[in-house]
Structure formats: structure tokens, C-alpha cells
Amino acid sequence: MIGWAVRGLPAAGSIIAGWFVARDVPNFEFGLGDTTQSFFLSPSKPTAGGLIWGIGPAFLLPTATDDSLGTE
């Protein structure tokens, strides 16, 4: 997670990219899976109960190095 501010609101973003091993396919596959990029805006202060929440989009990028390692 990387944080910054957008017009005074706290914002955060993250990139998740994983290396995978697929043993249940006809051929053994090892490589990069799909990548998830997300961005969130959040209120300046936590709720009374201490909860910090955020709202924003998440994008699934088809970066898999093999069809068996990504989404179809």
C-alpha cells in the first residue's frame, strides 16, 4: 500500500502481482499471474469504533505469462 492525499482526502493504492505454480494442468507451469491494481479514498479520521474504510476501483490486468496461470 502506498498512501497520498487527493484534495485533502487520504488515498491509497496497491499492486498485487503473484508468481504461481500450476501442477494440475497437463504441463507443469510456473510464471506470473494476473495483476490487480487498486485505488481507495478514505475519510480523514477513523470512525468512533476505530474503523478505517475506503472506497474505490480495483482493476484486473491480464498479465499472466500462460493461460493456465490467469483468468479466462
N, C-alpha and C positions, 0 to 999 in steps of 0.2 A: 504494500500500500504506500502510495506517495500522496502527501497532502499539500493543498494550496488553498487560496481563497478566490472566490468569484463574487464580485460585488459585495464583499463583506461576509458572505456565507462560506463556512468551511466546505471544502470539496476534497474528494479523494478518488484515486484511480488505481487500478491494478491490472497486471497482465499475468495470466496463467498459461504456461506452455509446458507440456509434460513429455517426457521420454517414456515410451511404452514398449513392452514385450508382449507379443501376441503368440501364444502357444497353441491356441485352439483353432487355428486356421490351417489349411492344407500345407502351407510352408511357414516355417518359423520367421516371424517378422519382428524387427526392432527398429524404432525410429521415433520421429517427432509426431505427436498427435495434434489435434486441432487446438487453436489458441483462443482463449476467452479474454476479451478486453472489457473492463467495466469502469464506469464513472458514477460518482454519487455526490449529491449535495446534501448537506445536513444543517439542522438549526445550530445556532451559536452555542447553546448551552444544553446539557443533558436534561431529560425530564425529571420530575420530582423524585422518581424512583431510581434515577441514575442511568436510565437507558439512553444510549446514543443511537439514533436511527438515521437513515439516509434514503434517498430516492434517486433513481437514475437508470440509464440503459445499460445493458450488457450485450456485447456483440460476440458471436461465434465466428471466428475466421477459419476458413478451410485450409490449414497449413500442414495437414498430415502428409507424411512422406510416402504413405501407402494407403490404399483404400481400406484395408482391414484395421488401420490404426485411427481412423477418423469417423465422422458421422456420414451416413449415407443419404 
